[in-house]
Amino acid sequence: MTSPVKFHPGQVFATPGAIALGVDLTPYLDRHVRGDWGEMLGFEDILANENALANGERLLSKYEVRPGVAIYVITEWNRQVTTVLLPEEY
């Protein structure tokens, strides 16, 4: 069963580095808006995201798209923009 959407991402952008990976980013965006923050965040970041849902703060997810390659998905506090980027582009 799929979790319900917890927030709307607004406009979605991807950086050149994320696009150059050549992977479908849609599954990661879908996980992000459903509150699946990825398998690569620590407890403090997960807790911060859960609090951010209630307090209107920035949301951050981190996903491994293939071994040794990760992406961030960041939604701004106002939920108007979500960006997919490489950690080194942050």
C-alpha positions as a printed Julia matrix, in Angstrom:
90×3 Matrix{Float64}:
  0.0    0.0     0.0
  1.32   3.43   -0.95
  1.47   6.21    1.63
 -0.63   9.3     0.95
  0.98  12.5    -0.28
  2.04  14.59    2.74
  2.71  17.84    0.85
  2.81  19.24   -2.67
  6.25  19.97   -4.09
  5.45  23.13   -6.05
  7.6   23.6    -9.15
 10.16  20.84   -9.58
 13.67  21.48  -10.87
 16.71  19.29  -11.39
 20.29  20.49  -11.54
 22.53  19.63  -14.49
 24.36  17.09  -12.33
 21.16  15.27  -11.39
 20.0   15.22  -15.01
 23.4   13.92  -16.16
 22.91  10.79  -14.04
 20.47   9.59  -16.69
 18.08   8.04  -14.18
 14.33   8.51  -13.83
 13.98  10.95  -10.92
 10.2   10.52  -10.63
 10.27   7.61   -8.15
 12.44   9.64   -5.79
 10.16  12.67   -6.0
  7.21  10.39   -5.31
  8.92   8.97   -2.22
  9.84  12.46   -1.04
  6.28  13.87   -1.14
  5.01  10.78    0.68
  7.42  11.31    3.58
  9.88   8.56    2.71
 13.05  10.55    3.35
 15.36   7.9     1.93
 17.69   5.35    3.32
 20.64   7.69    3.76
 19.5   10.24    6.37
 20.36  10.12   10.04
 17.81  10.14   12.83
 18.19  13.88   13.46
 17.46  14.74    9.8
 14.42  12.46    9.77
 13.1   14.06   12.95
 13.75  17.52   11.48
 11.7   16.58    8.4
  8.8   15.3    10.51
  8.83  18.55   12.48
  9.13  20.55    9.24
  5.9   19.02    7.94
  4.07  20.58   10.87
  6.08  23.82   11.1
  6.45  24.74    7.43
 10.22  24.37    7.2
 12.51  23.01    4.5
 12.35  19.26    3.74
 15.38  17.19    2.74
 15.58  13.62    1.42
 18.63  11.67    0.34
 18.46   8.62   -1.91
 21.03   6.25   -3.33
 20.27   5.99   -7.07
 22.98   3.4    -7.65
 25.88   2.15   -5.53
 27.95   5.1    -4.39
 25.76   7.71   -6.13
 23.25   9.77   -4.17
 20.83  12.61   -4.8
 19.2   15.14   -2.54
 15.6   16.21   -2.97
 14.92  19.52   -1.22
 11.58  21.27   -0.87
 11.73  24.87    0.29
  9.9   25.99    3.43
  7.09  27.64    1.45
  6.53  24.45   -0.63
  6.78  26.44   -3.86
  9.97  24.8    -5.19
 11.51  21.34   -5.0
 14.99  20.71   -6.39
 16.76  17.45   -7.17
 20.53  17.79   -6.96
 23.76  15.99   -6.25
 25.2   16.37   -2.73
 28.22  18.2    -4.16
 25.88  20.74   -5.79
 24.33  21.68   -2.43
